[in-house]
Amino acid sequence: MPSQSLFEFKIFLYLVIVFSAVLHEYFHGWTAYYLGDTTAKDARRLTLNPLKHMDPLGTFLIPLALLFYFGGFIGWAKPVPYNPNNLRDQKFGSTKVAFAGPAANFFIALLFGLILRFIPLEGLFYVTLTWVVYINIFLGLFNLIPIPPLDGSKLIMDLFPRSFFIQIMGNSIFGMILAFFMAITFLPYIAGLAYFLITGQFFLGLVF
């Protein structure tokens, strides 16, 4: 791939990551608001404006460094605040809020993945949709890793509040190191399988 085209392609991937992460956080806030908590709205975070959700590390430094220097990707937006005490559903409300972010990513992946499955596409539009689908699958799965501060840990804590594993991971930087290790080693294979189940095609990607 020519250097100019490669640069533009990486910028495109970066934008997909950013907007996917923004939608992820927006639906955390929207679900909390739907369940009665106005914290995100009061903080002006119940918006799709990317500037309101930017995290210096997760939205800028790490995704850009990975894309341009290591040929990989991961990223996240600034967590949307919410107060679980304000939720009407005190039993499962926080679980719903935690799952809403990954669910948004999976919904995007499913929506565009079914287009790939049933509509013959080629060229730039095809490549664009393949990466939109794959990135959203990957981000959804990454956030379900049961290690703080990822959403998966909140789901586990709601279901198993005395989980010793979560308490240990939450008290050490080792937890995030383990999460990144899993993202690099295992998640690409799981995301590839999910991509195939949705689209009926193997994810070939592009070498970049």
TORDO-71412 format. One record per residue: residue number from 1; residue in three letters; chain; x, y, z of N, C-alpha, C in turn. Coordinates in steps of 0.2 Angstrom, whole numbers, plus 2048, in hexadecimal, padded with zeros to 3 digits. Layout:
! residues N
 pos code unit n.east n.north n.up ca.east ca.north ca.up c.east c.north c.up
 NUM  ALA    A      X       Y    Z       X        Y     Z      X       Y    Z
...
This chain:
! residues 208
 pos code unit n.east n.north n.up ca.east ca.north ca.up c.east c.north c.up
   1  MET    A    804     7FA  800     800      800   800    804     806  800
   2  PRO    A    803     80B  7FB     807      811   7FB    807     815  802
   3  SER    A    80D     818  804     80D      81B   80A    807     820  80C
   4  GLN    A    805     824  807     800      829   808    7F9     825  809
   5  SER    A    7F8     820  805     7F2      81C   806    7F2     819  80D
   6  LEU    A    7F8     816  80F     7F8      813   815    7F7     818  81B
   7  PHE    A    7FA     81E  81A     7F8      823   81F    7F1     825  820
   8  GLU    A    7EE     826  81A     7E6      827   81A    7E2     821  81D
   9  PHE    A    7E5     81B  81B     7E1      815   81E    7E2     815  826
  10  LYS    A    7E7     817  828     7E8      816   830    7E4     81C  833
  11  ILE    A    7E4     822  830     7DF      827   832    7D8     825  832
  12  PHE    A    7D6     821  82D     7CF      81F   82D    7CE     81A  832
  13  LEU    A    7D3     815  834     7D2      810   839    7D1     814  840
  14  TYR    A    7D6     819  841     7D5      81D   847    7CF     820  848
  15  LEU    A    7CC     823  843     7C5      826   843    7C0     821  845
  16  VAL    A    7C0     81B  842     7BB      816   844    7BC     814  84B
  17  ILE    A    7C2     813  84D     7C3      812   854    7C0     817  859
  18  VAL    A    7C2     81D  857     7BF      823   85C    7B8     823  85C
  19  PHE    A    7B4     823  856     7AD      823   856    7AA     81D  859
  20  SER    A    7AD     817  858     7AA      811   85B    7AB     812  863
  21  ALA    A    7B0     814  865     7B1      815   86D    7AC     81B  86F
  22  VAL    A    7AB     820  86B     7A6      825   86D    79F     822  86E
  23  LEU    A    79D     81E  869     797      81B   869    796     816  86F
  24  HIS    A    79C     813  871     79C      80E   876    79A     812  87D
  25  GLU    A    79E     818  87E     79C      81C   884    796     81F  884
  26  TYR    A    793     821  87E     78D      825   87E    787     820  880
  27  PHE    A    788     81A  87E     782      815   880    783     813  887
  28  HIS    A    789     813  88A     789      813   891    785     818  895
  29  GLY    A    786     81E  892     782      824   895    77B     824  894
  30  TRP    A    779     822  88D     772      822   88B    76E     81D  88F
  31  THR    A    771     817  890     76E      812   894    76D     814  89B
  32  ALA    A    772     817  89E     771      81A   8A5    76C     81F  8A5
  33  TYR    A    76C     823  8A0     766      828   8A0    75F     825  89F
  34  TYR    A    75F     820  89B     759      81D   89A    756     819  8A1
  35  LEU    A    75B     817  8A5     759      814   8AB    759     819  8B1
  36  GLY    A    759     81F  8AF     757      824   8B4    75D     829  8B7
  37  ASP    A    763     827  8B5     769      82B   8B7    76B     831  8B2
  38  THR    A    76B     837  8B4     76C      83D   8B0    774     83F  8B1
  39  THR    A    778     83B  8B4     77F      83D   8B5    782     83F  8AE
  40  ALA    A    782     83B  8A9     785      83C   8A3    783     842  89F
  41  LYS    A    77C     843  8A0     779      848   89C    77B     84F  8A0
  42  ASP    A    77B     84F  8A7     77D      855   8AA    784     857  8A9
  43  ALA    A    788     852  8A8     78F      853   8A6    791     854  89F
  44  ARG    A    78B     855  89B     78B      856   894    78F     851  890
  45  ARG    A    78F     84B  892     792      845   88F    78D     841  88B
  46  LEU    A    787     842  88C     782      83F   888    781     842  881
  47  THR    A    787     841  87D     787      844   876    78C     83F  872
  48  LEU    A    78B     840  86C     790      83C   867    795     840  865
  49  ASN    A    796     846  868     79C      84B   866    7A2     847  869
  50  PRO    A    7A7     845  864     7AD      842   866    7B1     846  86B
  51  LEU    A    7B1     84D  86A     7B5      851   86F    7B3     850  876
  52  LYS    A    7AD     84E  878     7AB      84E   87E    7AD     847  882
  53  HIS    A    7AF     843  87D     7B1      83C   880    7B9     83A  87F
  54  MET    A    7BC     83F  87D     7C4      83E   87C    7C7     83C  882
  55  ASP    A    7CB     837  882     7D0      835   887    7D7     836  885
  56  PRO    A    7DB     83A  888     7E2      83B   885    7E6     834  884
  57  LEU    A    7E5     82F  888     7E9      829   887    7E5     824  882
  58  GLY    A    7DF     823  884     7DB      81E   880    7D9     820  879
  59  THR    A    7D8     827  878     7D5      829   872    7DB     82C  86D
  60  PHE    A    7E0     82E  870     7E6      831   86C    7EC     82D  86C
  61  LEU    A    7EF     82D  872     7F6      82A   872    7F7     822  870
  62  ILE    A    7F3     81E  874     7F3      817   873    7F1     815  86C
  63  PRO    A    7EB     817  869     7E9      815   863    7ED     817  85D
  64  LEU    A    7EF     81E  85E     7F4      820   858    7FB     81D  858
  65  ALA    A    7FD     81C  85E     804      818   85F    803     811  85C
  66  LEU    A    7FE     80E  85E     7FD      807   85B    7FC     807  854
  67  LEU    A    7F8     80B  851     7F7      80B   84A    7FD     80D  846
  68  PHE    A    801     812  848     806      814   844    80D     811  845
  69  TYR    A    80E     80E  84B     814      80B   84D    814     804  84E
  70  PHE    A    80F     801  84F     80E      7FA   851    80A     7F6  84C
  71  GLY    A    806     7F9  848     801      7F5   844    7FB     7F2  847
  72  GLY    A    7F9     7F5  84D     7F3      7F2   850    7EF     7F8  852
  73  PHE    A    7EA     7F6  856     7E5      7FB   859    7E2     7F9  85F
  74  ILE    A    7E0     7FE  863     7DC      7FD   869    7DA     805  86B
  75  GLY    A    7D5     806  86E     7D4      80D   871    7CD     80D  875
  76  TRP    A    7CD     812  878     7C7      813   87C    7C5     81B  87D
  77  ALA    A    7BF     81C  87F     7BE      823   881    7BD     824  888
  78  LYS    A    7BD     82B  88A     7BC      82C   891    7B5     829  894
  79  PRO    A    7B6     826  899     7B0      823   89C    7AA     828  89E
  80  VAL    A    7A4     826  89C     79E      82A   89D    79C     829  8A4
  81  PRO    A    79B     82E  8A8     79A      82E   8AF    792     82C  8B0
  82  TYR    A    791     828  8B5     78A      826   8B7    78A     825  8BF
  83  ASN    A    784     825  8C2     783      824   8C9    77E     81E  8C9
  84  PRO    A    781     818  8CB     77D      812   8CC    777     813  8D1
  85  ASN    A    778     817  8D5     773      818   8DA    76C     81C  8D8
  86  ASN    A    76D     81F  8D2     767      822   8CF    764     81E  8CA
  87  LEU    A    766     818  8C8     763      813   8C4    75C     810  8C7
  88  ARG    A    757     810  8C2     751      80D   8C5    752     806  8C6
  89  ASP    A    755     803  8C2     757      7FC   8C3    75D     7FB  8C7
  90  GLN    A    75C     7FA  8CD     762      7F9   8D2    765     7F2  8D2
  91  LYS    A    761     7EE  8CF     764      7E7   8CF    768     7E6  8C9
  92  PHE    A    766     7E7  8C3     76A      7E6   8BD    76C     7EC  8B9
  93  GLY    A    76A     7F2  8BC     76B      7F9   8B8    772     7FA  8B7
  94  SER    A    777     7F9  8BB     77E      7FA   8BA    781     7F5  8B5
  95  THR    A    77E     7EF  8B5     780      7EA   8B0    77E     7EC  8A9
  96  LYS    A    778     7EE  8A9     775      7F1   8A2    77A     7F6  8A0
  97  VAL    A    77B     7FB  8A4     780      801   8A2    786     7FE  8A0
  98  ALA    A    789     7FA  8A3     790      7F7   8A2    790     7F3  89B
  99  PHE    A    78B     7F0  89A     78A      7EC   893    788     7F0  88D
 100  ALA    A    785     7F6  88F     783      7FA   889    788     7FC  884
 101  GLY    A    78E     7FE  887     794      800   883    796     7FA  87E
 102  PRO    A    798     7F4  880     79A      7EF   87C    794     7ED  877
 103  ALA    A    78E     7ED  87A     788      7EC   875    787     7F1  86F
 104  ALA    A    789     7F7  871     789      7FC   86B    78E     7FA  866
 105  ASN    A    794     7F8  868     799      7F6   863    797     7EF  85F
 106  PHE    A    794     7EB  863     791      7E5   85F    78C     7E6  85B
 107  PHE    A    787     7EB  85C     782      7ED   858    785     7F0  851
 108  ILE    A    789     7F4  852     78C      7F7   84C    78F     7F1  848
 109  ALA    A    793     7ED  84B     796      7E7   847    791     7E3  844
 110  LEU    A    78C     7E2  847     786      7DD   845    783     7E1  83F
 111  LEU    A    781     7E7  840     77E      7EB   83A    782     7EB  834
 112  PHE    A    788     7ED  834     78C      7EE   82E    78F     7E7  82C
 113  GLY    A    78F     7E2  831     791      7DB   82F    78C     7D8  82B
 114  LEU    A    786     7D9  82C     780      7D6   828    780     7D9  821
 115  ILE    A    782     7DF  821     783      7E2   81A    788     7DF  816
 116  LEU    A    78E     7DD  819     793      7D9   816    791     7D2  814
 117  ARG    A    78C     7D0  818     78A      7C9   817    786     7C8  811
 118  PHE    A    781     7CD  810     77C      7CC   80C    77C     7D0  806
 119  ILE    A    780     7D5  806     781      7DA   800    788     7D9  7FD
 120  PRO    A    788     7D8  7F7     78F      7D7   7F3    792     7DE  7F3
 121  LEU    A    798     7DF  7F6     79C      7E5   7F6    7A3     7E4  7F4
 122  GLU    A    7A6     7E9  7F2     7AD      7E9   7F0    7B0     7EF  7F0
 123  GLY    A    7B7     7F0  7F0     7BB      7F6   7F0    7BB     7F9  7F6
 124  LEU    A    7BB     800  7F6     7BC      804   7FC    7B7     803  801
 125  PHE    A    7B0     803  7FF     7AB      802   803    7AB     7FB  807
 126  TYR    A    7AD     7F6  804     7AE      7EF   807    7B3     7F0  80C
 127  VAL    A    7B9     7F2  80B     7BE      7F3   810    7BC     7F7  816
 128  THR    A    7B9     7FC  814     7B6      801   81A    7B2     7FD  81F
 129  LEU    A    7AD     7F9  81C     7A8      7F6   820    7AB     7F0  824
 130  THR    A    7B0     7ED  821     7B4      7E7   824    7B7     7EA  82A
 131  TRP    A    7BA     7EF  82A     7BE      7F2   830    7B9     7F5  835
 132  VAL    A    7B4     7F8  833     7AF      7FA   838    7AC     7F5  83C
 133  VAL    A    7AB     7EF  838     7A8      7E9   83C    7AD     7E6  840
 134  TYR    A    7B3     7E5  83E     7B8      7E2   842    7BA     7E6  848
 135  ILE    A    7BB     7ED  847     7BD      7F1   84D    7B8     7F1  852
 136  ASN    A    7B2     7F1  850     7AC      7F1   855    7AC     7EB  859
 137  ILE    A    7AD     7E5  855     7AD      7DF   859    7B3     7DF  85E
 138  PHE    A    7B9     7E1  85C     7BE      7E1   860    7BE     7E5  866
 139  LEU    A    7BB     7EB  865     7BA      7F0   86B    7B5     7ED  870
 140  GLY    A    7B0     7EA  86D     7AB      7E7   871    7AD     7E2  875
 141  LEU    A    7B1     7DD  872     7B4      7D8   876    7B9     7DA  87B
 142  PHE    A    7BD     7DF  879     7C3      7E1   87D    7C0     7E4  884
 143  ASN    A    7BA     7E8  883     7B7      7EB   889    7B3     7E6  88D
 144  LEU    A    7B2     7E0  88B     7AF      7DA   88F    7B4     7D6  893
 145  ILE    A    7BB     7D8  892     7C0      7D4   896    7BE     7D6  89D
 146  PRO    A    7BE     7D1  8A1     7BC      7D2   8A8    7C1     7D5  8AD
 147  ILE    A    7C4     7DA  8AB     7CA      7DD   8AF    7C9     7E5  8AF
 148  PRO    A    7C9     7E8  8B5     7C8      7EF   8B6    7CD     7F3  8B2
 149  PRO    A    7CB     7F8  8AF     7C4      7FC   8B0    7BF     7FA  8AA
 150  LEU    A    7C1     7F4  8A7     7BD      7F3   8A1    7B6     7F1  8A3
 151  ASP    A    7B1     7F1  89E     7AA      7F0   8A0    7A9     7E9  8A2
 152  GLY    A    7AD     7E4  8A0     7AC      7DD   8A2    7AD     7DC  8A9
 153  SER    A    7B1     7E0  8AC     7B2      7E0   8B4    7AC     7E2  8B7
 154  LYS    A    7A9     7E7  8B5     7A2      7E9   8B8    79D     7E4  8B7
 155  LEU    A    79D     7E1  8B2     798      7DB   8B1    799     7D6  8B6
 156  ILE    A    79F     7D4  8B7     7A1      7CF   8BB    7A0     7D1  8C3
 157  MET    A    7A1     7D7  8C4     7A0      7D9   8CB    799     7DA  8CD
 158  ASP    A    795     7DB  8C8     78D      7DB   8C9    78B     7D4  8CA
 159  LEU    A    78E     7D0  8C6     78B      7C9   8C7    78F     7C5  8CD
 160  PHE    A    795     7C7  8CE     799      7C3   8D3    79D     7C9  8D7
 161  PRO    A    799     7CC  8DB     79C      7D2   8DF    7A2     7D0  8E3
 162  ARG    A    7A3     7CA  8E5     7A9      7C8   8E9    7AE     7C5  8E5
 163  SER    A    7AE     7C6  8DF     7B3      7C3   8DB    7BA     7C5  8DD
 164  PHE    A    7BE     7C0  8DF     7C5      7C1   8E1    7C9     7C3  8DB
 165  PHE    A    7C8     7C0  8D6     7CC      7C2   8D0    7CC     7C9  8CE
 166  ILE    A    7C6     7CC  8CE     7C5      7D3   8CC    7C8     7D7  8D1
 167  GLN    A    7C7     7D6  8D7     7CA      7DA   8DD    7D2     7DA  8DC
 168  ILE    A    7D5     7D4  8DA     7DC      7D4   8D9    7DE     7D8  8D3
 169  MET    A    7DB     7D7  8CE     7DC      7DB   8C7    7DB     7E3  8C8
 170  GLY    A    7D6     7E4  8CC     7D5      7EB   8CD    7DA     7EF  8D1
 171  ASN    A    7DE     7EC  8D5     7E3      7EF   8D9    7EA     7EF  8D6
 172  SER    A    7EA     7ED  8D0     7F1      7ED   8CD    7F1     7EF  8C6
 173  ILE    A    7F6     7F2  8C3     7F7      7F3   8BC    7F8     7ED  8B8
 174  PHE    A    7F9     7E7  8BC     7FA      7E1   8B8    7F3     7DF  8B5
 175  GLY    A    7EE     7E2  8B7     7E7      7E1   8B4    7E7     7E3  8AD
 176  MET    A    7E9     7EA  8AC     7E9      7EC   8A5    7EE     7E9  8A1
 177  ILE    A    7F4     7E8  8A3     7F9      7E4   89F    7F6     7DE  89D
 178  LEU    A    7F2     7DA  8A1     7EF      7D4   89F    7EA     7D5  89A
 179  ALA    A    7E6     7DA  89B     7E1      7DC   896    7E4     7DD  88F
 180  PHE    A    7E9     7E1  88F     7ED      7E3   888    7F0     7DC  885
 181  PHE    A    7F3     7D8  88A     7F5      7D2   887    7F0     7CD  884
 182  MET    A    7EA     7CD  887     7E5      7C9   884    7E2     7CC  87E
 183  ALA    A    7E2     7D3  87D     7E0      7D6   877    7E5     7D5  871
 184  ILE    A    7EB     7D4  873     7F0      7D3   86E    7F0     7CC  86C
 185  THR    A    7F0     7C7  870     7F1      7C0   86F    7EA     7BC  86D
 186  PHE    A    7E5     7BD  871     7DF      7B9   870    7D9     7BD  86C
 187  LEU    A    7D8     7C3  86E     7D2      7C6   86B    7D2     7C6  863
 188  PRO    A    7D8     7C7  860     7D7      7C7   858    7D4     7C1  856
 189  TYR    A    7D5     7BB  859     7D3      7B5   856    7CB     7B4  858
 190  ILE    A    7C9     7B7  85E     7C2      7B7   860    7BE     7BC  85C
 191  ALA    A    7C1     7C1  85B     7BE      7C7   856    7BD     7C4  84F
 192  GLY    A    7C2     7C0  84D     7C2      7BE   846    7BD     7B9  845
 193  LEU    A    7BC     7B4  84B     7B6      7AF   84A    7B0     7B3  84A
 194  ALA    A    7AF     7B8  84F     7A8      7BC   84F    7A7     7BF  848
 195  TYR    A    7AC     7C2  845     7AB      7C5   83F    7A9     7C0  83A
 196  PHE    A    7AC     7BA  83A     7A9      7B5   835    7A2     7B3  836
 197  LEU    A    7A0     7B2  83D     799      7B0   83E    794     7B5  83C
 198  ILE    A    796     7BC  83C     792      7C1   83A    791     7C2  833
 199  THR    A    797     7C2  830     798      7C4   828    798     7BE  824
 200  GLY    A    79A     7B8  827     79A      7B2   822    7A1     7B2  81E
 201  GLN    A    7A5     7B7  820     7AC      7B8   81D    7B1     7B8  822
 202  PHE    A    7B7     7B6  81F     7BD      7B6   823    7C0     7BE  823
 203  PHE    A    7C2     7C0  829     7C5      7C7   829    7CC     7C7  827
 204  LEU    A    7CD     7CA  821     7D4      7CA   81E    7D8     7D0  820
 205  GLY    A    7D4     7D5  821     7D7      7DC   823    7DC     7DE  81E
 206  LEU    A    7E1     7E2  820     7E6      7E5   81C    7EC     7E5  820
 207  VAL    A    7F2     7E4  81C     7F8      7E4   820    7FA     7EB  820
 208  PHE    A    7FB     7EE  826     7FD      7F5   827    802     7F6  82D
